[in-house]
Amino acid sequence: MLSSSVANEQWVVTKPLQCNSVVPDNGVTIKGISTQMNVYPYVFSKPGVYKIAFIGINANAYGQKSVVRQLTLTINK
């Protein structure tokens, strides 16, 4: 008699993977506590679809709060 909760085991065989061979994206600081920013000009070098993220952090001696906002931009020629 078979149980309805039969264990399912799956395997994948592949060549060795170098998990650290890709350099992660690095953020660019665009405003600090001592700077005022009215506009931030950035020019994309070529047309395409870009996913961008803004990370806002507010920290003081009592704690830290952060928020991430992501946008998808389509840049035309």
Buried (B, 14 or more C-beta within 10 A) or exposed (E): EEEEEEEEEEEEEEEEEEEEEEEEEEEEEEEEEEEEEEEEEEEEEEEEEEEEEEEEEEEEEEEEEEEEEEEEEEEEE
